[in-house]
Amino acid sequence: MKNSFKTLLITFLLVSTSNYAQEFCIPFHISPNGKDIILEGYEMKGEKLDLLYDSGTMGNLLSRSAAEQMGFALSQDSSRFKILDGRKFTSYYFTSFYIDPFWDLFVSATSDSAMKELAGEGVDGLVGFTRALDKYMLELDFENSRLCFWNSIPDFYATDKRVMSIPLVRSDYEAEIEESRYLARNVFSIKGTVSIADSVVNTTFILDSGCQRYLLYHYFDENLFNKAINYKKEITEKYGNDRPTTKLSIPELGIDSLMTSIPSTPMFDRNDLHGLCFGRRPIGCYLGVYFFRQYKKILFDWRNKMAYFYKGD
């Protein structure tokens, strides 16, 4: 009787804790240049694919050869273009779309040469934000080189005091315009401030693993951009090029850092896609792959609008 009860108890525990098991994991490696996260051997329609993981993109894309190998019929109209990272690439649309259980919607392919330019040699496509996050949590585990989908938060993130958490917000948070409502809702974004000359600007930071930098500024306000340029010139003339001229502050992550040279792009056309992501902000920011890689684990809980960061000791 005791053995029967013990067996029942163990069975109950296994069943009750199975809800906390990881649903699915994909191994990845960092590209030789250190700038990309490449998912290895993801199976789709019986084919194993290597895919660039770009958390800042809102769509998925395959190379033409990978799409044809999987049996997708492609439109012969190559006059359409997909704009990625400010560059235009020919798109071949599928005659019928495909929904993947984890990466969601696939509707188009691009040429093999364009995919090589985007993601490097031997990469079959790129994947980014997915509506599957309404069901799963997504973890980037740099300790074990894998990307995992979880169906509930692992205990580690709730119990380890070294884990830092921060709310996820829309990239147009408190700066919404009519056009930003659609683009701003499907990216991982957090709040913070940047200090430029005598201006402290409240802004948002899109967490973009496809950005090959630590931090990137997009200026949408010409006056602020000119102020930054003039201030950099003034400080450099007085103290040299190594003197910090801007500051990044994200209190929830313990970040309060002086920065010397931040790649910056002026974008004064409010109809630009980047501008629309940030609403009416004077500046929008991207935290890229080098920001990601300072952590051992990152978990995105999209349903509860929280992100968790673990650096370790």
CORSUL-V961152 format. One record per pair of residues at least 4 apart in sequence whose C-alpha atoms are under 7 Angstrom apart, sorted by the first residue. I is the first residue (numbers start at 1). GAP is how many residues later the second one is. Records with the same first field share a line. If there is no record, write none. Layout:
BEGIN
I = GAP, GAP
END
This chain:
BEGIN
1 = 4
2 = 4
3 = 4
4 = 4
5 = 4
6 = 4
7 = 4
8 = 4
9 = 4
10 = 4
11 = 4
12 = 4
13 = 4
14 = 4
19 = 132
20 = 131, 132, 134
21 = 129
22 = 126, 127, 128, 129
23 = 126, 127, 128
24 = 124, 125
25 = 121, 122, 123, 124
26 = 13, 14, 16, 120, 121, 122
27 = 12, 13, 118, 119, 120
28 = 9, 10, 11, 12, 117, 118, 119
29 = 8, 9, 10, 116
30 = 4, 6, 7, 8
31 = 4, 5, 6, 7
35 = 177, 254
36 = 16, 174, 253
37 = 15, 16
38 = 12, 13, 14, 15
39 = 11, 12, 13, 14
40 = 9, 10, 11
41 = 7, 8, 9
42 = 6, 7, 8
43 = 4, 5, 6
44 = 4
45 = 25
47 = 23
49 = 75
50 = 73, 74
51 = 72, 73, 74, 75, 76
52 = 67, 71, 73, 74, 75
53 = 73, 74, 75, 156
54 = 72, 73, 74, 154, 155, 156
55 = 73, 74, 152, 153, 154, 155
56 = 72, 73, 131, 151, 152, 153, 154
57 = 71, 72
58 = 70, 71, 128
59 = 68, 69, 70
60 = 45, 46, 66, 67, 68
61 = 45, 47, 48, 64, 65, 66
62 = 4, 5, 46, 47, 48, 62, 63, 64
63 = 4, 46, 47, 48, 49, 52, 61, 62
64 = 4, 45, 46, 47, 48
65 = 4, 47
66 = 4, 58
67 = 4, 5, 42
68 = 4, 5
72 = 22
73 = 21, 22
74 = 18, 19, 20, 21
75 = 17, 18, 19, 20
76 = 16
77 = 15
78 = 12, 13, 14
79 = 11
80 = 10, 11
81 = 7, 8, 9, 10
82 = 6, 7, 8, 9
83 = 4, 5, 6
84 = 4
89 = 21, 25
90 = 20, 21
91 = 17, 18, 19
92 = 16, 17, 18
93 = 14, 15, 16
94 = 13, 14
97 = 9, 10
98 = 7, 8, 9
99 = 5, 6, 7
100 = 4, 5
102 = 30
103 = 24, 27, 29
104 = 26, 27, 28
110 = 4, 5
111 = 4
112 = 4
113 = 4
114 = 4
115 = 4, 10
116 = 4, 5, 7
119 = 4
129 = 57, 58
132 = 4
133 = 4, 169
134 = 168, 169
135 = 16
136 = 13, 14, 15
137 = 12, 13, 14, 15, 163, 164, 165
138 = 10, 11, 12, 161, 162, 163
139 = 8, 9, 10, 159, 160, 161
140 = 6, 7, 8, 157, 158, 159
141 = 4, 5, 6, 155, 156, 157
142 = 4, 154, 155
143 = 153, 154
155 = 4
156 = 4
157 = 6, 151
162 = 148, 150
163 = 145, 146, 147
164 = 88, 89, 144, 145, 146
165 = 87, 141, 142, 143, 144
166 = 86, 140, 141, 142
167 = 23, 138, 139, 140
168 = 20, 21, 22, 137, 138, 139
169 = 4, 20, 21
170 = 14, 15, 19
171 = 13, 18, 33, 35, 106, 107
172 = 4, 8, 12, 105, 106, 107
175 = 104, 105, 106
176 = 4, 5, 103, 104
177 = 4, 102, 103
179 = 97
180 = 4, 96, 97, 98, 99
181 = 4
183 = 93, 94
184 = 93, 94
187 = 19
188 = 18, 19
189 = 15, 16, 17, 18
190 = 14, 15, 16
191 = 12, 13, 14
192 = 10, 11, 12, 57, 58
193 = 7, 8, 9, 10, 55, 56, 57
194 = 6, 7, 8, 52, 53, 54, 55
195 = 4, 5, 6, 51, 52, 53
196 = 4, 32, 49, 50
197 = 31, 34, 48
203 = 80, 81
204 = 80, 81
205 = 79, 80, 81, 82
206 = 79, 80, 81
207 = 79, 80, 81
208 = 78, 79, 80, 81
209 = 79, 80
210 = 78, 79
211 = 77, 78
212 = 76, 77
213 = 75, 76, 77
214 = 73, 74, 75, 76, 77
215 = 47, 71, 72, 73
216 = 46, 47, 48, 69, 70, 71
217 = 46, 47, 48, 66, 67, 68, 69
218 = 46, 47, 48, 49, 65, 66, 67
219 = 6, 46, 47, 48, 63, 64, 65
220 = 46, 47, 48, 55, 62, 63
221 = 4, 47, 61, 62
222 = 4, 46
223 = 4
224 = 4
225 = 4, 41
226 = 4
227 = 4
228 = 4
229 = 4
230 = 4
231 = 4
232 = 4, 13
233 = 4
234 = 4
235 = 4
236 = 4, 5, 7
239 = 4
242 = 18
243 = 17
244 = 14, 15, 16
245 = 14, 15
246 = 12, 13, 14
247 = 10, 11, 12
248 = 8, 9, 10
249 = 6, 7, 8
250 = 4, 5, 6
251 = 4
270 = 5, 6
271 = 4, 5
272 = 4
273 = 4
274 = 4
275 = 4
278 = 6
287 = 4
288 = 4
289 = 4
290 = 4
294 = 17
295 = 14, 15, 16
296 = 14, 15, 16
297 = 12, 13
298 = 10, 11, 12
299 = 8, 9, 10
300 = 6, 7, 8
301 = 4, 5, 6
302 = 4
END
